Amino acid sequence: MLRRTGTGVEPCVRDAGHGTGDAAVGAGIRGMRERALLVGAGLVLGHGPG
């Protein structure tokens, strides 16, 4: 889901918490952070409700 903010958009990504298993290198949180940095964005992780 995307939310509009005063300075752009903010994606909301949900995760089942089961790890990446056999995913390719760069498919996890580290890869998401690196891609965000490439476009001048940031990555903030936190717990959702419940």
N, C-alpha and C positions, 0 to 999 in steps of 0.2 A: 504494500500500500504506500502511496506517496501523499505527503501532507505539504501544503504550501506554507512557507514561513516568510518572515519579513525580508529575508535575503536570498531566498531560493526555494528549494524543495528538500524534504526530509523523508527518506525511505524508511519504512518500518518492516523489518524482516523477522519472521518467526522461525524458531528452530526447535526440533523435537528433542535435541540433546543427546543424540545417539552417536556422536562422533562422525568422522569422515570415512571410516571403513577403508575401502580400497580406492578412494578417490585419487585423482591425479594430483601431483605436486602443484600447489597454488590454488587448490580448490577450497581451502578452509578459510579461517578468520585471517590468517597472515596474508593470504592472497587478496582478500577483500580490502584489507588495510593498504596494501601496496598499490592496488588499483585506485583507491580513493586518493592517495597521496599524489599519484601521477596526474590527476586532474585538479589538484589544489584543494581537495576536500579532506575531511577527517572521518574517523570511524570511532564511534563511542558505543561501548557495549554495556548493557545493564539488564537487570531482571525486570520482567514484566509483572503485571498483577498476578498474584497467586503463586 
